[in-house]
Amino acid sequence: MPPTKKANKKDFFGDIKERYFNNYTMFFSSLYIFNKEQKKKSGGYDAAIVYWNKFVIPTEKVVERLAKYKKVKKKKKKKHKIK
């Protein structure tokens, strides 16, 4: 499985804007809109935009990756908690 990097909307649209105004080539992206079950499994995400990928990823894989990212993020927060 290729490495996954989670970015926010600001990063995504900033990248598109920069590429557009500098006359760079555009890149391929896919919008995944989740149903209620997928939203719950993903950790509460309504949708995801996947970009800079070489192939279309099945929706369930996107949901799994988001869920995994959410779990790792929670563990890191707990680890750095000051008592």
VEXBA-684383 format. One record per residue: residue in one letter; x, y, z of N, C-alpha, C in turn. Coordinates in pm, 1 decimal. Each point is the difference from the previous one (the first is absolute). Example, Ala and Ser with C-alpha at 12.3 -4.5 7.8 and 13.67 -1.06 7.14 Angstrom:
BEGIN
type; nu; nv; nw; cau; cav; caw; cu; cv; cw
A; 1319.0; -569.0; 780.0; -89.0; 119.0; 0.0; 90.0; 120.0; 0.0;
S; -35.0; 105.0; -72.0; 82.0; 119.0; 6.0; -77.0; 109.0; 73.0;
END
This chain:
BEGIN
type; nu; nv; nw; cau; cav; caw; cu; cv; cw
M; 84.5; -117.1; 0.0; -84.5; 117.1; 0.0; 90.0; 124.6; 0.0;
P; -26.4; 95.0; -89.6; 82.9; 120.8; -4.8; -18.9; 85.6; 125.0;
P; 97.9; 85.3; 31.9; -11.8; 84.3; 118.5; -118.8; 95.0; -10.5;
T; -58.5; 29.0; 114.5; -116.0; 87.2; 5.8; 34.4; 124.3; 79.2;
K; -35.7; 113.8; -54.3; 18.8; 125.7; 70.3; -134.5; 70.6; 3.9;
K; -43.1; 37.6; 117.6; -127.1; 68.9; 13.1; 26.1; 150.2; -2.8;
A; -73.2; 69.8; -85.9; 10.8; 145.7; -10.1; -138.0; 60.9; 24.5;
N; -3.7; 129.0; 24.5; -128.9; 65.3; 20.3; -44.6; 71.8; -127.2;
K; -120.1; 58.1; 4.1; -54.8; 67.8; -118.2; 87.9; 116.5; -43.1;
K; 54.2; 73.3; 96.2; 83.6; 115.6; -32.2; 121.1; -42.5; -83.6;
D; 65.1; -108.5; 40.6; 116.7; -50.7; -73.5; -38.7; -43.7; -141.5;
F; -109.6; -75.7; -9.4; -43.7; -53.0; -128.7; -31.8; 112.5; -98.2;
F; -86.5; 93.7; 40.6; -40.1; 106.4; -91.9; 111.9; 101.1; -23.1;
G; 87.7; 17.0; 97.4; 116.5; 86.3; -19.6; 91.8; -56.5; -107.5;
D; 17.9; -130.7; 1.8; 82.5; -66.5; -100.1; -61.1; 15.2; -139.7;
I; -130.5; -20.2; -10.1; -68.2; 16.0; -129.2; 14.4; 143.5; -50.6;
K; -22.6; 96.7; 88.3; 8.8; 141.8; -37.3; 141.5; 34.5; -48.3;
E; 99.6; -45.7; 72.7; 138.8; 27.9; -38.5; 32.4; -60.2; -136.5;
R; -41.2; -124.2; -21.3; 26.6; -65.3; -128.0; -72.7; 72.0; -113.1;
Y; -121.4; 46.8; 24.9; -78.9; 69.6; -102.5; 67.1; 131.9; -39.7;
F; 36.5; 80.7; 97.8; 56.9; 132.1; -29.4; 143.3; -5.9; -52.2;
N; 67.9; -111.6; 20.3; 135.6; -15.9; -53.1; 2.1; -81.7; -128.9;
N; -118.6; -26.6; -54.5; -14.8; -74.8; -125.2; 63.8; -138.4; 4.4;
Y; -4.5; -63.5; 116.8; 46.2; -137.5; 11.7; -113.7; -92.9; -41.4;
T; 36.0; -122.4; -27.4; -104.3; -97.3; -34.0; -84.7; -29.0; 123.1;
M; -124.1; -30.0; -22.8; -89.3; -35.7; 108.8; 25.1; -146.2; 37.2;
F; -49.9; -40.2; 113.4; 18.6; -138.5; 40.8; -134.7; -66.9; 19.6;
F; 3.2; -130.9; 0.6; -120.5; -80.0; 12.7; -42.1; -7.9; 145.8;
S; -128.7; 16.7; 24.0; -52.4; -16.6; 135.4; -136.5; -67.4; -7.7;
S; -38.9; -64.3; 109.5; -128.7; -68.4; 7.9; -72.0; 43.7; 126.4;
L; -129.2; 25.6; -12.1; -82.8; 35.3; 115.0; -77.8; -123.0; 43.4;
Y; 11.4; -33.6; 125.8; -73.2; -112.4; 58.3; -99.5; 56.7; 100.3;
I; -128.1; -21.3; -22.8; -104.2; 43.3; 92.7; -50.1; -124.1; 72.0;
F; 2.3; 4.5; 132.2; -31.5; -117.3; 79.7; -146.3; -6.0; 42.4;
N; -52.1; -121.7; 10.2; -133.5; -19.4; 56.1; 13.3; -2.4; 152.7;
K; -110.1; -18.8; 71.0; 3.3; 5.1; 147.1; 93.2; -104.4; 60.6;
E; -3.2; -120.2; -53.3; 84.1; -107.6; 52.0; 148.3; 30.3; -23.2;
Q; 32.1; 46.4; -119.9; 138.7; 32.9; -32.4; 48.7; 118.6; 83.4;
K; -89.0; 96.5; 24.3; 35.5; 115.4; 82.9; 36.8; -46.4; 140.8;
K; -78.9; -90.6; 55.3; 26.5; -52.1; 133.6; 132.9; -76.3; 2.8;
K; 22.4; -86.5; -99.0; 122.7; -80.0; -5.8; 124.7; 86.0; -18.8;
S; -13.1; 111.2; -74.0; 115.5; 84.7; -30.8; 41.8; 88.9; 116.5;
G; -83.2; 5.7; 102.0; 32.1; 86.4; 113.3; -75.1; 130.7; -4.8;
G; -106.6; 5.8; -81.2; -84.2; 119.2; -3.7; 15.4; 86.7; -124.0;
Y; 77.6; -43.2; -96.3; 17.9; 79.4; -122.2; -118.7; -18.2; -94.1;
D; -50.8; 110.5; -54.8; -109.6; -4.1; -97.3; 49.8; -39.4; -138.3;
A; 120.6; 45.1; -32.1; 55.3; -20.3; -133.5; 152.5; 10.4; 6.1;
A; 63.5; -38.2; -110.2; 145.7; 11.8; -11.1; 36.0; 28.9; -145.2;
I; 103.5; 78.5; -17.3; 56.3; 22.8; -133.0; 135.5; -69.3; -1.4;
V; 18.0; -89.5; -94.9; 126.4; -71.5; -13.6; 67.8; 54.3; -125.1;
Y; 125.1; 43.9; 14.5; 71.2; 54.9; -115.7; 144.7; -45.4; -0.3;
W; 65.9; 21.9; -113.1; 135.7; -46.2; -24.8; 8.2; -151.9; 12.5;
N; -102.7; -67.3; -45.1; 2.5; -145.9; -1.3; 4.8; -49.1; -144.1;
K; 57.5; -117.6; -19.4; 15.7; -53.8; -135.3; -121.0; -78.1; -47.2;
F; -86.8; -38.2; 92.6; -118.2; -77.9; -36.0; -114.0; 34.5; 95.1;
V; -120.7; -33.5; -38.7; -116.7; 25.1; 83.3; -1.8; -102.9; 113.5;
I; -12.5; 49.1; 120.2; -1.4; -86.2; 118.1; -145.0; -32.0; 35.1;
P; -31.4; -126.2; 30.2; -136.9; -33.6; 40.1; -41.7; 78.2; 125.1;
T; -125.3; 37.4; 6.2; -51.5; 80.0; 110.6; 30.0; -63.2; 135.6;
E; -15.8; -130.6; 11.3; 24.5; -66.6; 128.6; 145.2; 15.2; 45.4;
K; 93.5; 2.8; -94.3; 141.4; 20.0; 35.6; 22.7; 141.1; 54.0;
V; -67.6; 97.6; -60.6; 11.2; 138.6; 46.7; -54.5; 10.1; 142.6;
V; -114.9; -62.2; 23.8; -60.8; -0.8; 133.2; 94.7; -64.9; 101.2;
E; 59.8; -113.7; -36.1; 93.2; -69.7; 88.8; 121.7; 86.7; 32.9;
R; 53.7; 67.7; -98.9; 117.4; 85.0; 22.4; -33.4; 116.5; 92.5;
L; -117.8; 60.3; -19.2; -39.6; 110.4; 87.0; -19.1; -48.5; 143.4;
A; -61.3; -116.3; 15.2; -20.8; -56.6; 133.3; 134.9; -28.1; 67.1;
K; 93.3; -54.0; -75.0; 133.1; -30.5; 52.6; 72.0; 128.6; 40.6;
Y; -10.0; 103.2; -82.6; 61.9; 128.7; 29.4; -58.4; 58.7; 128.1;
K; -130.9; -8.4; 12.9; -68.4; 54.2; 117.7; 46.8; -70.8; 127.3;
K; 16.9; -133.5; -5.6; 45.6; -77.0; 115.7; 142.8; 38.0; 38.8;
V; 85.9; 15.5; -97.8; 139.9; 36.8; 26.1; 5.3; 139.2; 62.0;
K; -80.6; 90.7; -50.2; -2.9; 136.6; 50.8; -45.7; 2.0; 146.2;
K; -101.8; -81.1; 33.5; -48.6; -7.3; 137.9; 108.0; -53.3; 92.6;
K; 72.6; -103.5; -44.3; 106.2; -57.8; 81.9; 109.1; 102.3; 28.3;
K; 36.0; 79.1; -99.9; 104.1; 101.7; 17.8; -44.6; 104.9; 99.7;
K; -126.5; 41.1; -5.3; -50.8; 101.2; 93.9; 6.2; -53.0; 142.3;
K; -39.5; -123.9; 21.6; 1.8; -59.8; 132.6; 143.0; -11.4; 51.8;
K; 91.0; -32.6; -87.1; 139.7; -19.5; 37.0; 63.1; 130.1; 51.7;
H; -36.0; 113.2; -58.3; 59.5; 128.4; 34.0; -80.3; 79.7; 101.9;
K; -95.5; -64.0; 62.3; -83.2; 67.6; 97.6; 81.5; 30.4; 126.2;
I; -9.0; 122.6; 47.6; 72.5; 42.0; 119.1; -87.5; -26.2; 122.7;
K; 59.1; -61.6; 101.4; -76.0; -30.8; 122.1; 34.1; 95.2; 109.9;
END
